[in-house]
Amino acid sequence: MSDDKKEKIKLLWIEDNYGDVALFRKGMSEETNPGFEVEWVDRLQEGLNRLKSDEKAFHIVLLDLSLPDSEGLAGFDKLHAQAPQLPVVLLTGNNDESLAIETLKRGAQEYLVKGQFDVKLLSRVLRYAIERNRIRTELDSANIRLTNLALLDPLTELLNRRGLQDALTRELKHLKRKRSHCVVFLLDLDNFKKVNDT
């Protein structure tokens, strides 16, 4: 498939520094970087409102960690809580490795320090972040499917023997902590194999 026919990457950029915006907007423009469509807002709340109105309108968010209405990780946490499936690349003037590690632990895709990258690198980072997020989402879905296959009966989608044992073990631990009891009913259906086979 040619680049012309590929869907454009829709970027929501939350940044209040007009100098940075002017510099990168030119580099991320249609003429120089045709794969991107950039929407810019200068406040976190504007970005949150934009995502609330249509989260699926964007493939990725580029977020400055220092905004007039939010500072540091609090802004990222709000954004990530509202749109947890959307990849976020963080921008900051703070070259702090421990902060960078903390943001990645909390779910950011990348941490970029202003003045240490150019438009070409930014473009590559955004594309890689989207791809990593896609792979992570697919792996999460596959893990859920595998867990379901291991713990659920494929025909009835009820807990299988292993699933029941796991659920009972958890429940018994919970009841032991509460010093409480429970009752387990065992129901046996004669000739259920015929139903399964049918």
N, C-alpha and C positions, 0 to 999 in steps of 0.2 A: 504494500500500500504506500503510495507517495505521501510526502509530508503535507501536500495540499489537502488531502482527503482526511488526514488525521484530525481528531477533535482537538480544538484548542484547549490548553490548560487554563482554567479560570482561577485566578489568584485574587484573594481578598488580602489587601495590604493595609495593616493598621499601623500607622506611623504619623507622628506629629511634626517631624523635622522636615520642613519644606525643601531645604537644600538637598537632603538625601532623596526625597521624592523626585525632585527635578532631575537629579543626576541619574538615578536608576530608571526613571520613567522613560527617558530617552533611550537607554539601553534595552529596556524591556518593551519598546514600542513595536508596532506591527511591522515596520520596515526592517528593523535590525534583529528582532527576535519574533518571527511570525508565529511561533507556537504558543504564545501567551496572550491572554486577555486579562488586563489588570483593572481591578476596581479598588480605589483608594479611599480610606476614611481616616480621620485624624484623632478619633477618640475610641476607646475600648467599647463604650456603650453603643456607639454607632455601629461598630462591627458586630456586637452581640445582637443588636436589633436587625441588622442585615441578615445574619445567619438565622435568626428566629423566623424571619419572613420567608426565607428560602434557603435552608442549609444545603440542599442538593445543587444550588447554583454554583458552588465552588468545589474545586478539587483540592485546594490547599490554602492555608492562611500563613502569611508572613507577619509576625507580631513583634513590635518594638516593646521591650520590657520597661521602658520609661515613657509613660504617657501622662497627660495632664490629669486624667481620671483614674489612673492605676499605676502602681509602682511595683516592680519586681515580679515575683512568682504569683502573687495574688491575682494579677491580670490573666496570666496563663491558666491558673486553676479555674477561674470563672469561665474562660473560653472553652477549656477542655471539658468542663462539667456540662456545658451546654451542647457541645458538638464533639463527643468522645471519639467518633469514627473518622473525623476530619484530621489529616496530618497538619501539624503546626511546626513551622521553622521560626526560631526566635532570633531577633536582632538585638544587640545591646552594645553600648560603649564600654561595658564592664568586662575586662578580660580576667575573669575569675573562674578558675578550673573547677573549684568545688561547687560553684553555682551552676556551671555547665553540666556537671555530672548529676546534680540534683534535678535539673530540668529534664534531662533524659530519663531519669528514673521515674519521673512523674508523667512521662508520655510524650514529651516533645521529640520531634524527629531529628532536629539539628539545632545547634547553638552557634550563631555567627557573630563575630566581633566586628563592629563597624570600623572601616579603614583597613581591614585585613583581607578583603576579597574584592573582586571586580564583578561586573555584570555577567561575564561568561561563567565564572565559578558559581554565582548565585543561580543562574539558569540551570546548571548541572545539579546543584544541591537540591533545588526544588523538584526536578524530575526524579532524582534518586529517592527523595523523601516520599514522593507519591508511590513509586514502585515498591519501596520497602513496606509502606503502609498497606498496599494491596496484598503483598505476600503475607504479611502478618495476619491480615483479615482472613485470607484463605486458609492459613494454618490454624487459626482459631476455630474456623468453621469445621475444618477436617477433624480437629481434636474433639469437638462437640459430637460430631457424627460417630467417631470411634468410641467415645465414652458411651453414647447411646447404644451402639452395637454390642458393647460389652455388658451393659447393665439392663437392657430392655429386650423383651421378647419381640421379634420382628413382626409377628402376626398381630398380637394384641396391643403392642406398645406399652404393656404393663411391665413391672419389674420382673426380671428373670430370677433364677435362684441366687446368682451372685449379687444382683441388685438388691434383692430382698435381704440377703445377709448383711450387706453394707448398710442398708437403711435401718435394720434392726440393731446393728452394732452402734450406730450413731444415736439412735433413740434410747437405747439402754444406758449409754454413757450419760446422756442428757438427764434421764430419769434418776440415775444414781447421784448426780450432782444435786438434783432437787430433792433427793430422798423420797422419791415417789415410785409408783408401780404402774404397770400397764397390763392389758390383756391382749393376747394374740389369738385370733380365731383361725383355724386351719380348715379350709374348704376343699374337699376332694370331689372332682367331677368324674364319674365313671365314664369310660369310653371316650374321653376328650380327644384322644389320639385320632379317632375317626373324624372329628370336626377339623382338627389340624390338617389331616391328609386331604380332606375335601377342599 
